[in-house]
Amino acid sequence: MRNFAVMICTHGRPNTQHTLKLLRNSGYTGKIYLIVDDEDPTVLALEETNKEYNAEIRMFNKEYYFQTMDKGTIDNHRACILYAKGFCEDFAKSEALDAFVIADDDLLSFRYRYPDGDSLKSQTIT
């Protein structure tokens, strides 16, 4: 079996973990990590919310990733998912994951798209 995990990047939304709930309610039983930065004041509430969904919380040093990543801009804007995604890449290597998904915390459904004549349709995946 492959070493696989889903990493959900989150900040400031401990009570609205839509992606986590969607995965568990869809029958996914694999590893899920909630990735949160050390500047998030809601991390304790996140731990409470997570108890029923069996995910592991991994906290990272946002300042480290802020200083070491190329932001592609001269602005010093810290409210950015880029730093969490950088941590996810490093974490996947440290855990020797064969494959992983990085997701935002606000996914409400999984859908696939397909052509239907001249239009593009979508269907919910359950």
N, C-alpha and C positions, 0 to 999 in steps of 0.2 A: 504494500500500500504506500502511496506517495505521502510525503510529509507536506500537508496543505493547510492553509489557514486563511481566514478572512480578517482583515484589519479595518476597523471602522474608526475614522478620524472624527473626533468630536471636541467641542469647546463650548462651555456655557449652556448646554441644553441637557441637564441630567435627567429630566423627566419626559423627554420627547425623543427617545431612542428608536425612531421608526425602523431603521434598517435592522437593528438587532431583533426587534419584535417580528419583523417580516421574515427574517431568516429562520428563527425558531418556530414561528407559526407555520412556515412552509415545510417543516420537517427536517431542516438542516441540523445535524447533530455534531458537526465537526468543530474544530477550534475556531473561536472568535476572540479577537483581542480588541478592546476599546483603547484607542490611542489618544492620550490626553496630555497637554503640555503642563509644565509645572507652574504656569501663571494662571491657570483656570481656578477661580475661587469656588467652583461648584463641584469639585472632585469628590468631596465626602458625600454629597447627595447622589452623585453618579454611582458610588459604591452601593448605596442603598437600593437604587433602582435596578442595578444589575443583579442583585441576589437571586431573583427568580429566573434569570435568563442564562446563567452559567457561562459568562464570558470572563476573560481575564483582563484586568486593567493594566496597561503599561504607560507609565509616565515618562516623558522625556524632557530634557533641558532645552527649553526654547531658545535661550540666549546662545547656546552653543551652535544650534542650527542657523540662527539668525546671523551669527558672525561668520560661519563657514560656507554658507550656500550662496550661489550666484542668483540674486533675485531678479536680474534682468531689468533693473530700474535703479535710479539714483535715490529714490525715496526710501526712507527708513520706516516702512510700513510693516508693523508686526502682526496685524490681523490678517493672516494669510495661511492657507492650508499647505502651502509649499513646505514649511518646516516639518509638519507632521508627516508628510509624504516622504521627506528625506529620512526621517527617523524610521519609517516603515521599511525602506530599502535596507538600512543598516540592521534593523531588527531581524528581517528575513534572513540576511546573511548569518547573523549570530545564532539563529535557531536552525540553520541549515535547511530551510524550507525549499522544497522542490518547486513549489508554485504557491502563489498567493494572490489575493484580490485586495485592492485598497478601495474602500467605499466611503462615501460621505454618510453622515448619520441621519439623513432625512429622506431616504428612499421609501416610497409608499407602495411600489409594486415593481415586479420584474416583467418586462414586455419584450417581445420580439417584433420586428418590422418585416413586412413583405410587400412586394408589388402586387397591385390588383388593377390591371388595365393601366390607365394613365395616372393612378394615384398610389400613394403609399399608405398602407393600413398597418395597424398594430394589434397585437393580441396579448392579453395578460397570460403570464406563465404562472401556474400554481404548483 
